[in-house]
Amino acid sequence: MTNLFSSALSALRANETAIDATGHNLANMNTTGFKSSGVSFQEMVAETAGATASTTANGAGIGPAKTLMQFTQGGIQVTGGALDAAISGEGFFTVKGSDGAVLYTRAGNFRLDSSGTLVTMSGQKVQGWTASSGTVATGGVPSDITAPPLTIKAPVPTTYFGLSMNLNALGVVGETSGTFSTPAQVVDSLGAKHTVTVEFTKSAANTWDYEAFIPGEDLAGGVEGTPSSLETGQLVFGSDGMLITPDPAASPVPISISGLANGAADLTVNWNLYNAAGNAQISQYNDPSAVSSISGDGSSASQLQQIALSDGGKLMAMFSDGSKQLVALLALASFTNPDSLASVGENSYTTTSTTGPVAFGEAGTGKRGSVSAGAVESSNVDMARELTNIILFQRSYQANARIVSTADELAQEVLSLKR
């Protein structure tokens, strides 16, 4: 009789735990990055004195129900949030709680706090590697990510430009067809833009002279309205229309700009006649003289407009001139046994004795999944499965409750035998 009571009561306790876990799952159906818990049951067998191979131990009901984290992939929900990020595949975002404890989460709905630190919705500090000069070293332990207090990006002076173009092989010396000019824009140390015009004049068959000019008013000693010459030279083409002089060894052509009227530092801008592969960017074919593209570097000062995440977990600073600057890179943590992580609330997990060592790295490396910007991972709760489970657990609970009441009635009958 005692065994009957204990078996039924153990089942009531186990099913109560299962119903609690199922209710918790259903309550977090819309929680970003939430991972549901599964319930595992196991029977208990009472010891039988003098048991042999031919005897069977009496059943003792069911052991305490065990809840196990289910780290299956949740759906990726596009939000458009500037600081939202979703992991597809394995890995966890690394965060640090207010007590300094390192935790792990799949919830990527981040924000910037008042100090510019990237944090979770509950205030945990997101961990990663801060960029230096636009590059990130991913080695070592990640740390807090703080957006720089920049409101304006300093200008970057131009160091080179290139003209991808053709000069008309049928151009006639001394006529309009034998001349061509094209502007190229350069930026000085103060962020001011200047127009360098390169003028080409055919002097002989397969030979063109060039001269680079800048507006006179841009120079302290210049005359307004009169271009000031910066550099002269000659281009010679072969019978195949390809540039042969200057050859790649003599390129690029340095163009010096000194004495700028606005007080900016002197500039030396390299005109690249050949690309990185050593191919000439200027040709001479039977086609009208024209420029197909202009390349170069340098940028004016620009205002910081937004801090946002991009794919791969890169935190970028967006400026008014359309340029971007890498601020930091999110650190993803991977484990040999992620199912052993323990939930500590606020969508976060901590390691246990069976989790194994943590390995940090960027998205897409090792076994780590990819990170999508402007999206979050939804809960992995399957409502249909949870509702089915709760019906099964409820029926089991009711059946075992009936066993308790039946055992009680039997006990009352036994007690009444003494009367």
WOBEL-V946453 format. One line per field, one symbol per residue. phi: phi as a letter, one per 20 degrees, with the letter a starting at -180 (. if undefined). psi: psi as a letter, one per 20 degrees, with the letter a starting at -180 (. if undefined). burial: # if it has 16 or more other C-alpha atoms within 10 Angstrom, else .. Layout:
# WOBEL-V946453
phi->???
psi->???
burial->???
This chain:
# WOBEL-V946453
phi->.ffffffffffffffffffffffffffdgdegmfdfdedddbfdcffdfmfcfedcfffcncfgfdecfdeffefedfdmffdebcedoeocfdccffenfeccbdedeebdefenefcffenfefdacefclnccdefnffcgdcfffedbeffdffdbbcdebcdffefdgndgfecacbececdefenfecdeddddcfdagmccecbdccggffdfdedgndfdfdbcabdcdefenefdcfegfedeefdeccmffenfffdcdeeeecefenefedcccfbgfadeacdrdnbefbefdadbecgnmeededdfenfccfeacfeddccfcffefdfcnlmdccfcfdfnfeceaegndleffeddembceffefeffffffffffffffffffffffffffffffffffffe
psi->gghgghgghhhggghgghhggghgghhkhjppjpprpqppqqrqpqqopkqahiqpqqqkbqrppppppnlqprqoophjphjqqppobrrqqprprhjipprqqioknrrpahjjpprrhjjpppqappqokjqpojqrpraqoppqlpiqpqqoqphqqqoorqpohjqppirhijqqqqqppqpaiijqqqopppppppirpjppqqppqqphiiqhjrppioqpphqqaqppqrijjqphpqrhhjqropopoqlphjjqqqqoppooiqahijppiprnrmqqpqphqprraqqrqqqphqpqqrqikpoqpprhjiqqppgrpqppqqqhmhiiqppjrkkqqrqaijhrqqpqrrqjqcjqaqppqkrqprqjpoggghhgghgghgggggghhhgghghggghhgghihi.
burial->...##.#############.##..##.##.#######.#....#...............######..####.##.#.#..#################....###########....#####.#########....#.#...######.....#.###################...####.##########.##.########..##############..#....####....###...###.##.#..#####.##.#...#..########.....######...#......#.#####.#..####.########....############..#.####...#####...#....#####...##############....#..##..##.##..##.##..#............
